[in-house]
Amino acid sequence: MVQHHGVHNLEKKQQKLKINQTNLNDILKIIGPPSTKSTFENDVYIYIERKTSSSKLSKLGKKVLLVNNVLILDINQKGLLVKKKFYNKDDMKRINFDERETEPN
């Protein structure tokens, strides 16, 4: 059984978005509302797609990650797309996290 969360076919939809050409209305029409939105210098829209499947009985029903896509869009004050970053499951493996721990004061 496959469980799908977020925007379906995010990778294909993000290819339709062109930097300095696509505006906010186009983005909402193509992809829909964002999973998360925040405001810095520009508006940042974050879209997430995650697809998992229950594995075979031999693995005791553990979930297998099939798709894990994240799209980050920067939209300027005029509503124009100025920057986009797309991360897939393989890109997530290459992100290095700091292993050090913070000690309490």
Secondary structure, DSSP 8 states (H G I E B T S, - for coil): -EEEEE-TTHHHHHTT--TTT-BHHHHHHHT-S-SEEEESSSEEEEEEEEEEEE--GGGTT-EEEEEEEEEEEEE-TTSBEEEEEEE-HHHHHT-----------
